[in-house]
Amino acid sequence: MNSELVNTDTHVGASFSLKNRIGRLVWGLVYQILFRFSPRPFHGWRSFLLRLFGANVGNGVHVYPGVKIWAPWNLELHDECGIGSGANLYSQGKITIGRRAVVSQGAYLCAGTHDYTKQGFPLLTAPITIGEQVWIAAEAFVHPGVTIGDGAVIGARSVVIRDMPSWMVCAGNPAKPLKERIITDLNTATI
């Protein structure tokens, strides 16, 4: 699908092409009937539906039925990533989620905004890139154009307005790096 913007004045018409709007209408029907009410363990079925609508979906991806997806053709989901119920992938622009990354319940990845400095309030889209082994905790918000480095953790209800570095625990409003993320081996961990 082509999500090219066709109008810069949102007061007088749609920002996206007719083809894009028809695609989203058809996706909305499929989402409501076949995706949203599919049984929780049917990850393969939901991956199939996403691929059918142009998403690039890797192996072993877990997208739960309560995930909201604006435009599947703007999604790239790498192997073994997981998207929790209630997450919102507002994919007006491209959203890429890396291998073994987790997007928790209620997280909101927003790849579109408006330019409030211009007449007509034109829509702007910017890609979001989530690295490998990242955890976006519950109800975090990720702004358009943000890249989150491999292995980073974004704390619950954080607001990410700029890029976050790899292998750091980041949190706050606005989110900032707090400490290094260190992975321990479960076989050597002590309680």
Secondary structure, DSSP 8 states (H G I E B T S, - for coil): ----B--S-TTTS-SB-HHHHHHHHHHHHHIIIIITTS-TT-HHHHHHHHHHTT-EE-TT-EE-TT-EES-GGGEEE-TT-EE-TT-EEE-SS-EEE-TT-EE-TT-EEE-EEE-TTSTT--EEE--EEE-TT-EE-TT-EE-TT-EE-TT-EE-TT-EE-S-B-TTEEEEETTEEEEEE-----TTT---
